[in-house]
Amino acid sequence: MKVLIPSSLRSYTRLMRVQASGTTLGELLADLERQFPGIRFRMVDEQDRIRPHMRVFVGGRAIHDLAQPLQPADDVNIVQALSGG
């Protein structure tokens, strides 16, 4: 499936869109890690939860659970929330 990579993580991929596979969001992130070592840690914390500043959208819906099932035709958009003051 196609995965949109935010600019903050493109130092890992060098691309805006990449191909990855998995039947769940967790498997998809594991495949991204296999292809681009180090990228998963920037998105998932030590408790295996998506980091608070990261957002994952599948079909326009926000996904928060790594066990969320995915379909091969899904487009996955990873977004990094901006903060500051």
C-alpha positions as CSV (number, residue, x, y, z in Angstrom):
1,M,0.0,0.0,0.0
2,K,1.0,3.6,-0.4
3,V,2.3,5.5,2.6
4,L,2.7,9.3,2.8
5,I,5.7,10.2,4.8
6,P,5.8,13.6,6.6
7,S,8.8,15.8,5.9
8,S,10.2,15.3,9.4
9,L,10.7,11.5,8.6
10,R,12.0,11.8,5.1
11,S,15.6,11.7,6.3
12,Y,14.9,8.0,6.7
13,T,13.1,7.4,3.4
14,R,14.3,10.2,1.1
15,L,10.8,10.0,-0.5
16,M,7.4,11.5,0.1
17,R,5.6,8.3,-0.7
18,V,6.7,4.8,-0.1
19,Q,5.3,1.3,-0.5
20,A,4.8,-0.9,2.5
21,S,2.7,-3.9,3.4
22,G,1.0,-5.4,6.5
23,T,-2.4,-6.6,7.5
24,T,-2.4,-4.3,10.6
25,L,-1.0,-0.9,11.3
26,G,1.6,-2.5,13.5
27,E,2.7,-4.8,10.7
28,L,2.9,-1.9,8.3
29,L,5.1,0.1,10.7
30,A,7.3,-3.1,11.1
31,D,7.7,-3.2,7.3
32,L,8.6,0.5,7.2
33,E,11.2,-0.3,9.9
34,R,12.6,-3.2,7.9
35,Q,13.0,-0.9,4.9
36,F,14.0,2.3,6.7
37,P,15.7,1.4,10.0
38,G,15.0,3.8,12.9
39,I,11.7,5.2,11.5
40,R,9.4,3.2,13.7
41,F,10.9,4.6,17.0
42,R,10.1,8.1,15.8
43,M,6.4,7.1,15.5
44,V,5.9,4.5,18.3
45,D,6.9,4.8,21.9
46,E,8.4,2.2,24.3
47,Q,4.9,1.2,25.4
48,D,4.0,0.3,21.7
49,R,1.7,3.3,21.3
50,I,1.7,5.9,18.6
51,R,3.5,8.9,19.9
52,P,1.3,11.9,20.9
53,H,2.7,14.1,18.1
54,M,2.1,11.6,15.4
55,R,-1.1,11.0,13.5
56,V,-1.9,8.2,11.2
57,F,-4.9,8.4,8.8
58,V,-6.3,5.5,6.8
59,G,-9.0,6.4,4.3
60,G,-9.3,9.8,5.9
61,R,-9.9,8.3,9.4
62,A,-7.5,8.8,12.3
63,I,-6.1,5.5,13.5
64,H,-4.6,5.1,17.0
65,D,-4.4,1.4,17.5
66,L,-1.5,-0.7,16.1
67,A,-3.9,-3.7,15.8
68,Q,-6.1,-1.8,13.4
69,P,-6.7,-4.0,10.3
70,L,-5.6,-2.6,6.9
71,Q,-6.5,-3.6,3.4
72,P,-4.0,-3.8,0.5
73,A,-5.7,-0.9,-1.3
74,D,-5.6,1.5,1.7
75,D,-3.7,4.7,1.5
76,V,-1.9,5.5,4.7
77,N,-1.0,9.1,5.6
78,I,1.4,9.7,8.5
79,V,1.3,13.3,9.8
80,Q,3.4,14.9,12.5
81,A,1.5,17.4,14.6
82,L,3.1,20.8,15.0
83,S,3.3,22.4,18.4
84,G,5.1,25.2,20.1
85,G,4.5,28.6,21.3
